[in-house]
Amino acid sequence: MKKSIWEEGYTKLRKELRKIRKQAGFTQKQLSEKLNKPQSYVSKYEIGDRNPDFLEVIEICVACDELPEVFIKKISRLVET
């Protein structure tokens, strides 16, 4: 069965969210504390058990000192390819 483009896009999104977390120097626990969420929140979206919604992505970017508009442009380019 052919994979959905959305599945591929979410895989790229997860990789980029993990990347900005690591670039910010945070562990999953540290980021979750900054977001006032349990550690499992970060773990679940990073491994693909859930997909963060648009507003959650913005919150994650802000917590990691990544400009949301820059992140969205980056993801848009990745999903197009």
GROMACS elastic network, one bead per residue, 0.5 to 0.9 nm:
[ bonds ]
;  ai    aj funct       b0    kb
    3     6     6  0.83177   500
    3     7     6  0.66842   500
    3     8     6  0.73919   500
    4     7     6  0.51677   500
    4     8     6  0.66465   500
    4     9     6  0.87028   500
    5     8     6  0.51367   500
    5     9     6  0.61046   500
    5    10     6  0.86413   500
    5    79     6  0.83344   500
    6    10     6  0.60810   500
    6    11     6  0.85075   500
    6    79     6  0.88010   500
    7    10     6  0.52154   500
    7    11     6  0.62559   500
    7    12     6  0.87943   500
    8    11     6  0.50516   500
    8    12     6  0.63835   500
    8    13     6  0.86606   500
    8    79     6  0.77430   500
    9    12     6  0.51541   500
    9    13     6  0.61640   500
    9    14     6  0.86807   500
    9    75     6  0.83113   500
    9    78     6  0.78337   500
    9    79     6  0.53727   500
    9    80     6  0.88256   500
   10    14     6  0.60604   500
   10    15     6  0.85578   500
   10    48     6  0.80515   500
   10    51     6  0.71584   500
   10    79     6  0.87779   500
   11    14     6  0.52012   500
   11    15     6  0.63331   500
   11    16     6  0.87444   500
   11    46     6  0.88934   500
   11    47     6  0.89390   500
   11    48     6  0.75010   500
   12    15     6  0.51548   500
   12    16     6  0.62391   500
   12    17     6  0.86498   500
   12    75     6  0.74382   500
   12    78     6  0.70470   500
   12    79     6  0.72758   500
   13    16     6  0.51817   500
   13    17     6  0.61406   500
   13    18     6  0.86075   500
   13    46     6  0.89568   500
   13    51     6  0.89405   500
   13    75     6  0.65379   500
   13    78     6  0.86395   500
   13    79     6  0.85893   500
   14    17     6  0.51390   500
   14    18     6  0.61696   500
   14    19     6  0.85074   500
   14    45     6  0.66803   500
   14    46     6  0.52533   500
   14    47     6  0.74627   500
   14    48     6  0.72438   500
   14    51     6  0.81477   500
   14    52     6  0.89935   500
   15    18     6  0.51957   500
   15    19     6  0.61123   500
   15    20     6  0.88364   500
   15    46     6  0.72357   500
   16    20     6  0.62562   500
   16    21     6  0.85693   500
   16    71     6  0.84208   500
   16    74     6  0.88153   500
   16    75     6  0.77251   500
   17    20     6  0.53234   500
   17    21     6  0.62500   500
   17    22     6  0.86989   500
   17    45     6  0.88577   500
   17    46     6  0.73916   500
   17    57     6  0.80863   500
   17    60     6  0.77599   500
   17    61     6  0.79345   500
   17    71     6  0.89977   500
   18    21     6  0.51082   500
   18    22     6  0.62374   500
   18    23     6  0.86057   500
   18    28     6  0.89325   500
   18    42     6  0.89352   500
   18    46     6  0.63776   500
   19    22     6  0.52044   500
   19    23     6  0.60815   500
   19    24     6  0.85751   500
   20    24     6  0.60581   500
   20    25     6  0.86022   500
   20    60     6  0.89077   500
   20    61     6  0.76067   500
   20    64     6  0.64660   500
   20    65     6  0.85721   500
   20    66     6  0.72183   500
   21    24     6  0.51814   500
   21    25     6  0.65100   500
   21    26     6  0.56180   500
   21    27     6  0.73464   500
   21    28     6  0.77848   500
   21    31     6  0.72993   500
   21    60     6  0.83032   500
   21    61     6  0.84979   500
   21    63     6  0.87221   500
   21    64     6  0.59635   500
   22    26     6  0.56521   500
   22    27     6  0.70960   500
   22    28     6  0.88811   500
   22    64     6  0.88164   500
   23    26     6  0.76430   500
   23    64     6  0.80831   500
   24    63     6  0.88230   500
   24    64     6  0.54411   500
   24    65     6  0.71608   500
   24    66     6  0.85488   500
   25    64     6  0.85861   500
   26    29     6  0.76963   500
   26    30     6  0.54998   500
   26    31     6  0.57962   500
   26    64     6  0.80828   500
   27    30     6  0.51271   500
   27    31     6  0.62680   500
   27    32     6  0.85013   500
   28    31     6  0.52588   500
   28    32     6  0.60416   500
   28    33     6  0.86046   500
   28    39     6  0.61092   500
   28    40     6  0.83396   500
   28    41     6  0.88026   500
   28    42     6  0.59202   500
   28    43     6  0.67556   500
   29    32     6  0.50576   500
   29    33     6  0.61631   500
   29    34     6  0.86483   500
   29    38     6  0.77022   500
   29    40     6  0.84250   500
   29    42     6  0.78895   500
   29    43     6  0.89464   500
   30    33     6  0.51835   500
   30    34     6  0.63319   500
   30    35     6  0.87509   500
   30    39     6  0.81474   500
   31    34     6  0.50120   500
   31    35     6  0.62334   500
   31    36     6  0.85477   500
   31    37     6  0.85632   500
   31    39     6  0.79457   500
   31    42     6  0.75446   500
   31    60     6  0.81490   500
   31    63     6  0.72669   500
   31    64     6  0.77960   500
   32    36     6  0.59625   500
   32    38     6  0.57656   500
   32    39     6  0.51543   500
   32    40     6  0.81074   500
   32    41     6  0.69879   500
   32    42     6  0.62289   500
   33    37     6  0.60539   500
   33    38     6  0.71474   500
   33    39     6  0.75089   500
   34    37     6  0.77732   500
   34    63     6  0.66076   500
   35    38     6  0.85937   500
   35    59     6  0.74942   500
   35    60     6  0.73958   500
   35    63     6  0.69793   500
   37    40     6  0.80747   500
   37    41     6  0.63020   500
   37    42     6  0.81579   500
   38    41     6  0.55297   500
   38    42     6  0.76822   500
   39    42     6  0.56903   500
   39    43     6  0.64613   500
   39    44     6  0.87509   500
   40    44     6  0.57722   500
   40    45     6  0.85768   500
   41    44     6  0.53974   500
   41    45     6  0.66320   500
   41    46     6  0.87382   500
   41    50     6  0.87320   500
   42    45     6  0.55729   500
   42    46     6  0.61374   500
   42    47     6  0.87039   500
   43    46     6  0.51542   500
   43    47     6  0.61553   500
   43    48     6  0.84296   500
   43    49     6  0.83608   500
   44    47     6  0.54142   500
   44    48     6  0.59588   500
   44    50     6  0.57336   500
   44    51     6  0.81276   500
   45    48     6  0.50268   500
   45    49     6  0.58682   500
   45    51     6  0.54199   500
   45    52     6  0.63696   500
   46    49     6  0.77994   500
   46    50     6  0.82401   500
   46    51     6  0.84945   500
   47    50     6  0.80023   500
   48    51     6  0.65502   500
   52    55     6  0.80014   500
   52    56     6  0.56287   500
   52    57     6  0.61777   500
   53    56     6  0.52626   500
   53    57     6  0.63089   500
   53    58     6  0.88721   500
   54    57     6  0.51914   500
   54    58     6  0.64979   500
   54    59     6  0.88593   500
   55    58     6  0.50760   500
   55    59     6  0.62875   500
   55    60     6  0.86842   500
   56    60     6  0.61447   500
   56    61     6  0.85733   500
   57    60     6  0.50912   500
   57    61     6  0.61823   500
   57    62     6  0.86625   500
   57    68     6  0.79283   500
   58    61     6  0.50768   500
   58    62     6  0.62004   500
   58    63     6  0.86043   500
   58    67     6  0.84733   500
   58    68     6  0.55754   500
   58    69     6  0.87667   500
   58    71     6  0.88492   500
   58    72     6  0.89819   500
   59    62     6  0.51627   500
   59    63     6  0.61298   500
   59    64     6  0.86244   500
   59    68     6  0.84779   500
   60    63     6  0.50956   500
   60    64     6  0.62130   500
   60    65     6  0.86304   500
   60    66     6  0.83785   500
   60    68     6  0.87415   500
   61    64     6  0.51229   500
   61    65     6  0.61085   500
   61    67     6  0.63449   500
   61    68     6  0.55985   500
   61    71     6  0.74778   500
   62    66     6  0.57353   500
   62    67     6  0.66152   500
   62    68     6  0.68983   500
   63    66     6  0.76151   500
   64    67     6  0.87804   500
   65    68     6  0.88904   500
   66    69     6  0.86235   500
   66    70     6  0.74422   500
   66    71     6  0.69302   500
   67    70     6  0.53318   500
   67    71     6  0.63205   500
   67    72     6  0.87203   500
   68    71     6  0.50130   500
   68    72     6  0.60389   500
   68    73     6  0.85944   500
   69    72     6  0.51144   500
   69    73     6  0.62347   500
   69    74     6  0.86131   500
   70    73     6  0.52195   500
   70    74     6  0.62330   500
   70    75     6  0.87230   500
   71    74     6  0.50514   500
   71    75     6  0.61939   500
   71    76     6  0.85478   500
   72    75     6  0.50982   500
   72    76     6  0.60128   500
   72    77     6  0.86597   500
   73    76     6  0.50199   500
   73    77     6  0.63301   500
   73    78     6  0.87097   500
   74    77     6  0.53358   500
   74    78     6  0.63614   500
   74    79     6  0.87961   500
   75    79     6  0.60848   500
   75    80     6  0.85683   500
   76    79     6  0.52883   500
   76    80     6  0.62677   500
   76    81     6  0.89815   500
   77    80     6  0.52388   500
   77    81     6  0.66858   500
   78    81     6  0.55405   500
